[in-house]
Every structure is written in structure tokens, then in C-alpha cells.
Amino acid sequence: MPDQKEGPSTLEELVRKNLELTQELQKQMGSVRRYLFWQRLTSIFYLIIIVGPIIIGIIYLPPLLKNVIAPYQELLGGDKSGGLDINSILNGLNR
């Protein structure tokens, strides 16, 4: 077995080496934290870019589409409820 008694010089060397490694790890952790911050910010940005227009479209497109489709429904003989009546279209084609 190795000798369990270590002199003061080896303990001091171990403590210095431990301090150096700890400082190096702190520097690396700073860069990792910075990377994670920017990664989160980028993912939030992408979420806003992709999901934002979808939500806005769901909110604002139905009234606009009703205004666009209304004249065509009138031409095709659609009823006032907004749906097309397929029977009236087929009857119009058969005449």
C-alpha cells in the first residue's frame, strides 16, 4: 500500500491544483450559461415567429374570409347561414 502520510508540500500542491481546476471550471460554466441563455432566447424567438402568425390568423381570418366568400355564395345560391346548399347548385346545373 502507498504511504498514507503526505507531506505539507504535496497537500499544498493538491490544493493549488484544485483551485486552478475550479477556476477553469467556473470559466467554462460561464460560457455554458451564456450559451444556454442564447439558446432559450432563440427558441422563444422561433416560437413567436411560428406560432404568432398562426394565432393571429385564427383570430382575424374568419371575418375576412366571410366577406370574401359572401358574394360567391350569393351567386351560387347559398343560404343566409353561410353554408353552401349543394342541392340548389345541382338543380341549377340540371336546368
N, C-alpha and C positions, 0 to 999 in steps of 0.2 A: 504494500500500500504506500502511496505517496505520503510524504511527511505532512502532517496536519498543521504544523507550526509554520506560519508565514511571517516573514519579517515586515517591518514597517514600510520598507521601500516597495514591496510588491502590493501591499494594500493601497498605498498612495497611487501607484501606477493604475491599479484597478479602478480606483475612484476617479482619477483623471480620465481614463478611457471611457468610463461610464458617463461622465459629464460631456465628453466630446460626442459620444453616440447620442446622448439625449438631445444635445443642441442640434445635431444633424437631423434627428427625427422631428424636432419642432419645426425646422425649416421645411422639411418635406410635408408635414401636416398642414402648414400654411398654404403650400401650393395645392394640396389636395382639397382643402376647404375652399380656396378660390375657384378651383375647377368645378366643384360641386355647386357653388353659388351660381356660376355662369351656366351650368347645365340646367339648373332649376329655372333660371330666368329664361333661357332659350325654350324650354319645354312649355312654360306658361305663354310665351310669345306665340309659339306654334299652335297652342290650344286656342288662343284668341283668334289667330288668323284663320283657323279651320272651322271652329265651332261658332264663332261670332257671326259670320255671314249666314250660316245655316239658321241660326236663331232669328236673325233679322229677316231672313227670307220667309220663315214660317209666320212671323208676325205681320209683315207688310205685303206679301204677295197675294194672299187670298182676296182682299178687297180690290186690288189692281186687276187680278185675273177676272173677277166678276164683271168689272167694267169693260174689259176687252172682249169677253165671251158673250155678253148680253146681246149685241147686235146680231151675232151669228145665230144665237138661239132663237131670236125673233124670226130670222129668215128661214130657219129650219122647222119652225112651228113648235118650238119648245114651250112648255107651260111656264107659268109665272114663278113656280117654286125653284127654278134654276136648273132643273134636270131636263134632259132631252127625252122626248117621248118617241121611242123607236117605232111604234105603230103608226104615228102620224107621218113619220119620214117614209116608211114603207108604202103607206097609202098614197102619198104624194108621188112616189116613183112609179106606182102601178097605173096611175091615171094617164 
